Amino acid sequence: MANENDKRRKPEDLHALEEARLRQQAIGMKLRHLFDEVVNEPVPDAFLDILRRADETRGSDA
């Protein structure tokens, strides 16, 4: 996946760039895993009640 800029860089620069890419990929994977867990958590009943009351209030204002 090397582009023209990569071909002109020194080997040590390419190594550092590849390490940075791998680090970013690892961070991205960990963040996706973390947020997947949060998204899949159930919504607490108390919060759902607040949302229902807000919808009812907004519906009666219209």
N, CA, C and O atoms as a Tripos MOL2 file, in Angstrom:
@<TRIPOS>MOLECULE
protein
  248   247    62     0     0
PROTEIN
NO_CHARGES

@<TRIPOS>ATOM
      1 N           0.8150   -1.1900    0.0000 N.3       1 MET1
      2 CA          0.0000    0.0000    0.0000 C.3       1 MET1
      3 C           0.8650    1.2620    0.0000 C.2       1 MET1
      4 O           0.4540    2.3160    0.4860 O.2       1 MET1
      5 N           2.0450    1.1320   -0.5440 N.am      2 ALA2
      6 CA          2.9560    2.2780   -0.5620 C.3       2 ALA2
      7 C           2.5850    3.2130   -1.7050 C.2       2 ALA2
      8 O           2.2800    2.7750   -2.8140 O.2       2 ALA2
      9 N           2.6150    4.4980   -1.4150 N.am      3 ASN3
     10 CA          2.3800    5.4790   -2.4650 C.3       3 ASN3
     11 C           3.7200    6.1020   -2.8530 C.2       3 ASN3
     12 O           4.7670    5.6960   -2.3470 O.2       3 ASN3
     13 N           3.6850    7.1030   -3.7630 N.am      4 GLU4
     14 CA          4.9290    7.7280   -4.2360 C.3       4 GLU4
     15 C           5.7350    8.3600   -3.0960 C.2       4 GLU4
     16 O           6.9620    8.2630   -3.0820 O.2       4 GLU4
     17 N           5.0600    9.0020   -2.1450 N.am      5 ASN5
     18 CA          5.7730    9.6180   -1.0210 C.3       5 ASN5
     19 C           6.4940    8.5720   -0.1860 C.2       5 ASN5
     20 O           7.6060    8.8110    0.2850 O.2       5 ASN5
     21 N           5.8640    7.4020    0.0010 N.am      6 ASP6
     22 CA          6.4940    6.3340    0.7750 C.3       6 ASP6
     23 C           7.7670    5.8330    0.0940 C.2       6 ASP6
     24 O           8.7360    5.4860    0.7690 O.2       6 ASP6
     25 N           7.7680    5.7940   -1.2340 N.am      7 LYS7
     26 CA          8.9260    5.2790   -1.9690 C.3       7 LYS7
     27 C          10.1400    6.1860   -1.8160 C.2       7 LYS7
     28 O          11.2760    5.7210   -1.9150 O.2       7 LYS7
     29 N           9.9160    7.4690   -1.5770 N.am      8 ARG8
     30 CA         11.0210    8.4240   -1.4490 C.3       8 ARG8
     31 C          11.5310    8.5490   -0.0180 C.2       8 ARG8
     32 O          12.5510    9.1990    0.2110 O.2       8 ARG8
     33 N          10.8660    7.9590    0.9240 N.am      9 ARG9
     34 CA         11.2780    8.0890    2.3280 C.3       9 ARG9
     35 C          12.4000    7.1130    2.6540 C.2       9 ARG9
     36 O          12.5840    6.0980    1.9820 O.2       9 ARG9
     37 N          13.1350    7.4450    3.6920 N.am     10 LYS10
     38 CA         14.1980    6.5660    4.1810 C.3      10 LYS10
     39 C          13.5500    5.3470    4.8320 C.2      10 LYS10
     40 O          12.4200    5.4290    5.3130 O.2      10 LYS10
     41 N          14.2590    4.2160    4.8520 N.am     11 PRO11
     42 CA         13.6980    3.0040    5.4750 C.3      11 PRO11
     43 C          13.2720    3.2250    6.9280 C.2      11 PRO11
     44 O          12.2390    2.7110    7.3590 O.2      11 PRO11
     45 N          14.0740    3.9950    7.6880 N.am     12 GLU12
     46 CA         13.6980    4.2080    9.0990 C.3      12 GLU12
     47 C          12.4300    5.0580    9.2070 C.2      12 GLU12
     48 O          11.6410    4.8870   10.1360 O.2      12 GLU12
     49 N          12.2370    5.9820    8.2470 N.am     13 ASP13
     50 CA         11.0050    6.7730    8.2380 C.3      13 ASP13
     51 C           9.8060    5.8950    7.9060 C.2      13 ASP13
     52 O           8.7310    6.0380    8.4880 O.2      13 ASP13
     53 N          10.0110    4.9790    6.9540 N.am     14 LEU14
     54 CA          8.9310    4.0570    6.5890 C.3      14 LEU14
     55 C           8.5590    3.1660    7.7610 C.2      14 LEU14
     56 O           7.3840    2.8810    7.9920 O.2      14 LEU14
     57 N           9.5660    2.7310    8.4930 N.am     15 HIS15
     58 CA          9.3190    1.8850    9.6700 C.3      15 HIS15
     59 C           8.4990    2.6530   10.7180 C.2      15 HIS15
     60 O           7.5490    2.1130   11.2850 O.2      15 HIS15
     61 N           8.8650    3.8920   10.9670 N.am     16 ALA16
     62 CA          8.1280    4.7110   11.9350 C.3      16 ALA16
     63 C           6.7110    4.9600   11.4600 C.2      16 ALA16
     64 O           5.7730    4.9490   12.2570 O.2      16 ALA16
     65 N           6.5490    5.1850   10.1540 N.am     17 LEU17
     66 CA          5.2120    5.4090    9.5950 C.3      17 LEU17
     67 C           4.3470    4.1600    9.7390 C.2      17 LEU17
     68 O           3.1720    4.2470   10.0960 O.2      17 LEU17
     69 N           4.9280    3.0130    9.4620 N.am     18 GLU18
     70 CA          4.1860    1.7560    9.5940 C.3      18 GLU18
     71 C           3.8040    1.5030   11.0560 C.2      18 GLU18
     72 O           2.6940    1.0510   11.3370 O.2      18 GLU18
     73 N           4.7140    1.7930   11.9800 N.am     19 GLU19
     74 CA          4.3940    1.6510   13.4050 C.3      19 GLU19
     75 C           3.2390    2.5610   13.7940 C.2      19 GLU19
     76 O           2.3560    2.1550   14.5490 O.2      19 GLU19
     77 N           3.2390    3.7770   13.2880 N.am     20 ALA20
     78 CA          2.1560    4.7190   13.5850 C.3      20 ALA20
     79 C           0.8350    4.2020   13.0340 C.2      20 ALA20
     80 O          -0.1970    4.2950   13.7000 O.2      20 ALA20
     81 N           0.8610    3.6600   11.8240 N.am     21 ARG21
     82 CA         -0.3640    3.0880   11.2320 C.3      21 ARG21
     83 C          -0.8900    1.9240   12.0720 C.2      21 ARG21
     84 O          -2.0890    1.8260   12.3320 O.2      21 ARG21
     85 N           0.0100    1.0550   12.4860 N.am     22 LEU22
     86 CA         -0.4010   -0.0910   13.2960 C.3      22 LEU22
     87 C          -0.9770    0.3620   14.6380 C.2      22 LEU22
     88 O          -1.9550   -0.2030   15.1280 O.2      22 LEU22
     89 N          -0.3610    1.3840   15.2210 N.am     23 ARG23
     90 CA         -0.8690    1.9290   16.4860 C.3      23 ARG23
     91 C          -2.2700    2.4990   16.3020 C.2      23 ARG23
     92 O          -3.1520    2.2740   17.1310 O.2      23 ARG23
     93 N          -2.4730    3.2370   15.2140 N.am     24 GLN24
     94 CA         -3.7960    3.8090   14.9450 C.3      24 GLN24
     95 C          -4.8290    2.7190   14.7260 C.2      24 GLN24
     96 O          -5.9610    2.8350   15.1950 O.2      24 GLN24
     97 N          -4.4530    1.6630   14.0210 N.am     25 GLN25
     98 CA         -5.3790    0.5480   13.8140 C.3      25 GLN25
     99 C          -5.7570   -0.1060   15.1390 C.2      25 GLN25
    100 O          -6.9240   -0.4190   15.3710 O.2      25 GLN25
    101 N          -4.7750   -0.3090   16.0010 N.am     26 ALA26
    102 CA         -5.0370   -0.9370   17.2960 C.3      26 ALA26
    103 C          -5.9620   -0.0660   18.1400 C.2      26 ALA26
    104 O          -6.8830   -0.5680   18.7850 O.2      26 ALA26
    105 N          -5.7120    1.2380   18.1320 N.am     27 ILE27
    106 CA         -6.5710    2.1590   18.8890 C.3      27 ILE27
    107 C          -7.9860    2.1130   18.3270 C.2      27 ILE27
    108 O          -8.9530    2.0590   19.0870 O.2      27 ILE27
    109 N          -8.1130    2.1350   17.0070 N.am     28 GLY28
    110 CA         -9.4280    2.0860   16.3750 C.3      28 GLY28
    111 C         -10.1840    0.8160   16.7350 C.2      28 GLY28
    112 O         -11.3810    0.8640   17.0210 O.2      28 GLY28
    113 N          -9.4970   -0.3140   16.7210 N.am     29 MET29
    114 CA        -10.1450   -1.5790   17.0630 C.3      29 MET29
    115 C         -10.6120   -1.5780   18.5180 C.2      29 MET29
    116 O         -11.7130   -2.0390   18.8190 O.2      29 MET29
    117 N          -9.7800   -1.0630   19.4140 N.am     30 LYS30
    118 CA        -10.1540   -1.0300   20.8310 C.3      30 LYS30
    119 C         -11.3370   -0.0900   21.0610 C.2      30 LYS30
    120 O         -12.2390   -0.4020   21.8380 O.2      30 LYS30
    121 N         -11.3310    1.0670   20.3820 N.am     31 LEU31
    122 CA        -12.4540    2.0000   20.5260 C.3      31 LEU31
    123 C         -13.7480    1.3910   19.9940 C.2      31 LEU31
    124 O         -14.8010    1.5250   20.6160 O.2      31 LEU31
    125 N         -13.6680    0.7160   18.8340 N.am     32 ARG32
    126 CA        -14.8690    0.0650   18.2940 C.3      32 ARG32
    127 C         -15.4010   -0.9720   19.2780 C.2      32 ARG32
    128 O         -16.6060   -1.0460   19.5190 O.2      32 ARG32
    129 N         -14.5060   -1.7630   19.8400 N.am     33 HIS33
    130 CA        -14.9240   -2.7890   20.8000 C.3      33 HIS33
    131 C         -15.5900   -2.1420   22.0220 C.2      33 HIS33
    132 O         -16.6330   -2.6050   22.4850 O.2      33 HIS33
    133 N         -14.9890   -1.0900   22.5300 N.am     34 LEU34
    134 CA        -15.5300   -0.3960   23.6960 C.3      34 LEU34
    135 C         -16.9160    0.1740   23.4030 C.2      34 LEU34
    136 O         -17.8500   -0.0220   24.1800 O.2      34 LEU34
    137 N         -17.0460    0.8820   22.2780 N.am     35 PHE35
    138 CA        -18.3230    1.5080   21.9630 C.3      35 PHE35
    139 C         -19.3820    0.4890   21.5680 C.2      35 PHE35
    140 O         -20.5670    0.7250   21.8020 O.2      35 PHE35
    141 N         -18.9880   -0.6510   20.9680 N.am     36 ASP36
    142 CA        -19.9500   -1.7090   20.6790 C.3      36 ASP36
    143 C         -20.5940   -2.2070   21.9700 C.2      36 ASP36
    144 O         -21.8000   -2.4460   22.0220 O.2      36 ASP36
    145 N         -19.7760   -2.3580   23.0080 N.am     37 GLU37
    146 CA        -20.3070   -2.7960   24.2990 C.3      37 GLU37
    147 C         -21.3100   -1.7840   24.8460 C.2      37 GLU37
    148 O         -22.3660   -2.1670   25.3510 O.2      37 GLU37
    149 N         -20.9890   -0.5070   24.7490 N.am     38 VAL38
    150 CA        -21.8690    0.5410   25.2710 C.3      38 VAL38
    151 C         -23.1790    0.5830   24.4860 C.2      38 VAL38
    152 O         -24.2570    0.6870   25.0710 O.2      38 VAL38
    153 N         -23.0800    0.5030   23.1690 N.am     39 VAL39
    154 CA        -24.2710    0.5660   22.3180 C.3      39 VAL39
    155 C         -25.2120   -0.6050   22.6090 C.2      39 VAL39
    156 O         -26.4320   -0.4590   22.5280 O.2      39 VAL39
    157 N         -24.6550   -1.7380   22.9390 N.am     40 ASN40
    158 CA        -25.4710   -2.9290   23.1710 C.3      40 ASN40
    159 C         -26.0150   -3.0390   24.5930 C.2      40 ASN40
    160 O         -26.7620   -3.9700   24.8930 O.2      40 ASN40
    161 N         -25.6540   -2.1060   25.4700 N.am     41 GLU41
    162 CA        -26.1920   -2.1330   26.8280 C.3      41 GLU41
    163 C         -27.6620   -1.7400   26.8070 C.2      41 GLU41
    164 O         -28.0690   -0.9080   25.9960 O.2      41 GLU41
    165 N         -28.4620   -2.3280   27.6880 N.am     42 PRO42
    166 CA        -29.8790   -1.9380   27.7350 C.3      42 PRO42
    167 C         -30.0430   -0.5280   28.3030 C.2      42 PRO42
    168 O         -29.2460   -0.0690   29.1210 O.2      42 PRO42
    169 N         -31.0990    0.1420   27.8440 N.am     43 VAL43
    170 CA        -31.3900    1.4850   28.3410 C.3      43 VAL43
    171 C         -32.1480    1.3370   29.6620 C.2      43 VAL43
    172 O         -33.1230    0.5880   29.7170 O.2      43 VAL43
    173 N         -31.7310    2.0220   30.7190 N.am     44 PRO44
    174 CA        -32.4180    1.9050   32.0140 C.3      44 PRO44
    175 C         -33.8790    2.3560   31.9160 C.2      44 PRO44
    176 O         -34.2030    3.3040   31.1990 O.2      44 PRO44
    177 N         -34.7500    1.6610   32.6470 N.am     45 ASP45
    178 CA        -36.1810    1.9800   32.6400 C.3      45 ASP45
    179 C         -36.4510    3.4230   33.0450 C.2      45 ASP45
    180 O         -37.3310    4.0690   32.4760 O.2      45 ASP45
    181 N         -35.7090    3.9340   34.0190 N.am     46 ALA46
    182 CA        -35.9300    5.3080   34.4690 C.3      46 ALA46
    183 C         -35.6670    6.2980   33.3320 C.2      46 ALA46
    184 O         -36.3810    7.2920   33.1960 O.2      46 ALA46
    185 N         -34.6630    6.0320   32.5330 N.am     47 PHE47
    186 CA        -34.3580    6.9180   31.4110 C.3      47 PHE47
    187 C         -35.4420    6.8120   30.3380 C.2      47 PHE47
    188 O         -35.8340    7.8190   29.7490 O.2      47 PHE47
    189 N         -35.9250    5.5990   30.0850 N.am     48 LEU48
    190 CA        -37.0200    5.4260   29.1230 C.3      48 LEU48
    191 C         -38.2680    6.1730   29.5830 C.2      48 LEU48
    192 O         -38.9740    6.7570   28.7600 O.2      48 LEU48
    193 N         -38.5520    6.1610   30.8890 N.am     49 ASP49
    194 CA        -39.7000    6.9050   31.4250 C.3      49 ASP49
    195 C         -39.5440    8.4090   31.1770 C.2      49 ASP49
    196 O         -40.5040    9.0810   30.8020 O.2      49 ASP49
    197 N         -38.3580    8.9240   31.3840 N.am     50 ILE50
    198 CA        -38.1040   10.3460   31.1390 C.3      50 ILE50
    199 C         -38.3560   10.6740   29.6690 C.2      50 ILE50
    200 O         -38.9720   11.6930   29.3570 O.2      50 ILE50
    201 N         -37.8860    9.8210   28.7740 N.am     51 LEU51
    202 CA        -38.0990   10.0520   27.3470 C.3      51 LEU51
    203 C         -39.5840    9.9920   26.9810 C.2      51 LEU51
    204 O         -40.0620   10.8010   26.1860 O.2      51 LEU51
    205 N         -40.3110    9.0350   27.5620 N.am     52 ARG52
    206 CA        -41.7580    8.9370   27.2850 C.3      52 ARG52
    207 C         -42.4930   10.1910   27.7550 C.2      52 ARG52
    208 O         -43.3410   10.7210   27.0390 O.2      52 ARG52
    209 N         -42.1670   10.6620   28.9590 N.am     53 ARG53
    210 CA        -42.8220   11.8780   29.4720 C.3      53 ARG53
    211 C         -42.5000   13.0850   28.5980 C.2      53 ARG53
    212 O         -43.3640   13.9250   28.3500 O.2      53 ARG53
    213 N         -41.2620   13.1680   28.1330 N.am     54 ALA54
    214 CA        -40.8780   14.2820   27.2570 C.3      54 ALA54
    215 C         -41.6580   14.2200   25.9450 C.2      54 ALA54
    216 O         -42.1080   15.2480   25.4400 O.2      54 ALA54
    217 N         -41.8160   13.0240   25.3960 N.am     55 ASP55
    218 CA        -42.5980   12.8770   24.1550 C.3      55 ASP55
    219 C         -44.0610   13.2510   24.3790 C.2      55 ASP55
    220 O         -44.6790   13.8980   23.5330 O.2      55 ASP55
    221 N         -44.6130   12.8410   25.5230 N.am     56 GLU56
    222 CA        -46.0140   13.1620   25.8090 C.3      56 GLU56
    223 C         -46.1950   14.6830   25.9640 C.2      56 GLU56
    224 O         -47.1660   15.2510   25.4640 O.2      56 GLU56
    225 N         -45.2670   15.3220   26.6520 N.am     57 THR57
    226 CA        -45.3340   16.7680   26.8350 C.3      57 THR57
    227 C         -45.2320   17.4890   25.4980 C.2      57 THR57
    228 O         -45.9830   18.4270   25.2290 O.2      57 THR57
    229 N         -44.3200   17.0540   24.6810 N.am     58 ARG58
    230 CA        -44.1470   17.6690   23.3570 C.3      58 ARG58
    231 C         -45.3700   17.4310   22.4900 C.2      58 ARG58
    232 O         -45.7630   18.3120   21.7250 O.2      58 ARG58
    233 N         -45.9820   16.2520   22.5940 N.am     59 GLY59
    234 CA        -47.1770   15.9410   21.8190 C.3      59 GLY59
    235 C         -48.3680   16.7850   22.2170 C.2      59 GLY59
    236 O         -49.1800   17.1380   21.3620 O.2      59 GLY59
    237 N         -48.4960   17.1210   23.4990 N.am     60 SER60
    238 CA        -49.6290   17.9350   23.9490 C.3      60 SER60
    239 C         -49.4280   19.4090   23.6430 C.2      60 SER60
    240 O         -50.3970   20.1690   23.6330 O.2      60 SER60
    241 N         -48.1840   19.8360   23.3900 N.am     61 ASP61
    242 CA        -47.8880   21.2380   23.0500 C.3      61 ASP61
    243 C         -48.2060   21.5460   21.5930 C.2      61 ASP61
    244 O         -48.3940   22.7070   21.2280 O.2      61 ASP61
    245 N         -48.2650   20.5170   20.7620 N.am     62 ALA62
    246 CA        -48.4380   20.7370   19.3150 C.3      62 ALA62
    247 C         -49.8400   21.1390   18.9380 C.2      62 ALA62
    248 O         -50.1250   21.3550   17.7610 O.2      62 ALA62
@<TRIPOS>BOND
     1     1     2 1
     2     2     3 1
     3     3     4 2
     4     3     5 am
     5     5     6 1
     6     6     7 1
     7     7     8 2
     8     7     9 am
     9     9    10 1
    10    10    11 1
    11    11    12 2
    12    11    13 am
    13    13    14 1
    14    14    15 1
    15    15    16 2
    16    15    17 am
    17    17    18 1
    18    18    19 1
    19    19    20 2
    20    19    21 am
    21    21    22 1
    22    22    23 1
    23    23    24 2
    24    23    25 am
    25    25    26 1
    26    26    27 1
    27    27    28 2
    28    27    29 am
    29    29    30 1
    30    30    31 1
    31    31    32 2
    32    31    33 am
    33    33    34 1
    34    34    35 1
    35    35    36 2
    36    35    37 am
    37    37    38 1
    38    38    39 1
    39    39    40 2
    40    39    41 am
    41    41    42 1
    42    42    43 1
    43    43    44 2
    44    43    45 am
    45    45    46 1
    46    46    47 1
    47    47    48 2
    48    47    49 am
    49    49    50 1
    50    50    51 1
    51    51    52 2
    52    51    53 am
    53    53    54 1
    54    54    55 1
    55    55    56 2
    56    55    57 am
    57    57    58 1
    58    58    59 1
    59    59    60 2
    60    59    61 am
    61    61    62 1
    62    62    63 1
    63    63    64 2
    64    63    65 am
    65    65    66 1
    66    66    67 1
    67    67    68 2
    68    67    69 am
    69    69    70 1
    70    70    71 1
    71    71    72 2
    72    71    73 am
    73    73    74 1
    74    74    75 1
    75    75    76 2
    76    75    77 am
    77    77    78 1
    78    78    79 1
    79    79    80 2
    80    79    81 am
    81    81    82 1
    82    82    83 1
    83    83    84 2
    84    83    85 am
    85    85    86 1
    86    86    87 1
    87    87    88 2
    88    87    89 am
    89    89    90 1
    90    90    91 1
    91    91    92 2
    92    91    93 am
    93    93    94 1
    94    94    95 1
    95    95    96 2
    96    95    97 am
    97    97    98 1
    98    98    99 1
    99    99   100 2
   100    99   101 am
   101   101   102 1
   102   102   103 1
   103   103   104 2
   104   103   105 am
   105   105   106 1
   106   106   107 1
   107   107   108 2
   108   107   109 am
   109   109   110 1
   110   110   111 1
   111   111   112 2
   112   111   113 am
   113   113   114 1
   114   114   115 1
   115   115   116 2
   116   115   117 am
   117   117   118 1
   118   118   119 1
   119   119   120 2
   120   119   121 am
   121   121   122 1
   122   122   123 1
   123   123   124 2
   124   123   125 am
   125   125   126 1
   126   126   127 1
   127   127   128 2
   128   127   129 am
   129   129   130 1
   130   130   131 1
   131   131   132 2
   132   131   133 am
   133   133   134 1
   134   134   135 1
   135   135   136 2
   136   135   137 am
   137   137   138 1
   138   138   139 1
   139   139   140 2
   140   139   141 am
   141   141   142 1
   142   142   143 1
   143   143   144 2
   144   143   145 am
   145   145   146 1
   146   146   147 1
   147   147   148 2
   148   147   149 am
   149   149   150 1
   150   150   151 1
   151   151   152 2
   152   151   153 am
   153   153   154 1
   154   154   155 1
   155   155   156 2
   156   155   157 am
   157   157   158 1
   158   158   159 1
   159   159   160 2
   160   159   161 am
   161   161   162 1
   162   162   163 1
   163   163   164 2
   164   163   165 am
   165   165   166 1
   166   166   167 1
   167   167   168 2
   168   167   169 am
   169   169   170 1
   170   170   171 1
   171   171   172 2
   172   171   173 am
   173   173   174 1
   174   174   175 1
   175   175   176 2
   176   175   177 am
   177   177   178 1
   178   178   179 1
   179   179   180 2
   180   179   181 am
   181   181   182 1
   182   182   183 1
   183   183   184 2
   184   183   185 am
   185   185   186 1
   186   186   187 1
   187   187   188 2
   188   187   189 am
   189   189   190 1
   190   190   191 1
   191   191   192 2
   192   191   193 am
   193   193   194 1
   194   194   195 1
   195   195   196 2
   196   195   197 am
   197   197   198 1
   198   198   199 1
   199   199   200 2
   200   199   201 am
   201   201   202 1
   202   202   203 1
   203   203   204 2
   204   203   205 am
   205   205   206 1
   206   206   207 1
   207   207   208 2
   208   207   209 am
   209   209   210 1
   210   210   211 1
   211   211   212 2
   212   211   213 am
   213   213   214 1
   214   214   215 1
   215   215   216 2
   216   215   217 am
   217   217   218 1
   218   218   219 1
   219   219   220 2
   220   219   221 am
   221   221   222 1
   222   222   223 1
   223   223   224 2
   224   223   225 am
   225   225   226 1
   226   226   227 1
   227   227   228 2
   228   227   229 am
   229   229   230 1
   230   230   231 1
   231   231   232 2
   232   231   233 am
   233   233   234 1
   234   234   235 1
   235   235   236 2
   236   235   237 am
   237   237   238 1
   238   238   239 1
   239   239   240 2
   240   239   241 am
   241   241   242 1
   242   242   243 1
   243   243   244 2
   244   243   245 am
   245   245   246 1
   246   246   247 1
   247   247   248 2
@<TRIPOS>SUBSTRUCTURE
     1 MET1         2 RESIDUE 1 A MET
     2 ALA2         6 RESIDUE 1 A ALA
     3 ASN3        10 RESIDUE 1 A ASN
     4 GLU4        14 RESIDUE 1 A GLU
     5 ASN5        18 RESIDUE 1 A ASN
     6 ASP6        22 RESIDUE 1 A ASP
     7 LYS7        26 RESIDUE 1 A LYS
     8 ARG8        30 RESIDUE 1 A ARG
     9 ARG9        34 RESIDUE 1 A ARG
    10 LYS10       38 RESIDUE 1 A LYS
    11 PRO11       42 RESIDUE 1 A PRO
    12 GLU12       46 RESIDUE 1 A GLU
    13 ASP13       50 RESIDUE 1 A ASP
    14 LEU14       54 RESIDUE 1 A LEU
    15 HIS15       58 RESIDUE 1 A HIS
    16 ALA16       62 RESIDUE 1 A ALA
    17 LEU17       66 RESIDUE 1 A LEU
    18 GLU18       70 RESIDUE 1 A GLU
    19 GLU19       74 RESIDUE 1 A GLU
    20 ALA20       78 RESIDUE 1 A ALA
    21 ARG21       82 RESIDUE 1 A ARG
    22 LEU22       86 RESIDUE 1 A LEU
    23 ARG23       90 RESIDUE 1 A ARG
    24 GLN24       94 RESIDUE 1 A GLN
    25 GLN25       98 RESIDUE 1 A GLN
    26 ALA26      102 RESIDUE 1 A ALA
    27 ILE27      106 RESIDUE 1 A ILE
    28 GLY28      110 RESIDUE 1 A GLY
    29 MET29      114 RESIDUE 1 A MET
    30 LYS30      118 RESIDUE 1 A LYS
    31 LEU31      122 RESIDUE 1 A LEU
    32 ARG32      126 RESIDUE 1 A ARG
    33 HIS33      130 RESIDUE 1 A HIS
    34 LEU34      134 RESIDUE 1 A LEU
    35 PHE35      138 RESIDUE 1 A PHE
    36 ASP36      142 RESIDUE 1 A ASP
    37 GLU37      146 RESIDUE 1 A GLU
    38 VAL38      150 RESIDUE 1 A VAL
    39 VAL39      154 RESIDUE 1 A VAL
    40 ASN40      158 RESIDUE 1 A ASN
    41 GLU41      162 RESIDUE 1 A GLU
    42 PRO42      166 RESIDUE 1 A PRO
    43 VAL43      170 RESIDUE 1 A VAL
    44 PRO44      174 RESIDUE 1 A PRO
    45 ASP45      178 RESIDUE 1 A ASP
    46 ALA46      182 RESIDUE 1 A ALA
    47 PHE47      186 RESIDUE 1 A PHE
    48 LEU48      190 RESIDUE 1 A LEU
    49 ASP49      194 RESIDUE 1 A ASP
    50 ILE50      198 RESIDUE 1 A ILE
    51 LEU51      202 RESIDUE 1 A LEU
    52 ARG52      206 RESIDUE 1 A ARG
    53 ARG53      210 RESIDUE 1 A ARG
    54 ALA54      214 RESIDUE 1 A ALA
    55 ASP55      218 RESIDUE 1 A ASP
    56 GLU56      222 RESIDUE 1 A GLU
    57 THR57      226 RESIDUE 1 A THR
    58 ARG58      230 RESIDUE 1 A ARG
    59 GLY59      234 RESIDUE 1 A GLY
    60 SER60      238 RESIDUE 1 A SER
    61 ASP61      242 RESIDUE 1 A ASP
    62 ALA62      246 RESIDUE 1 A ALA
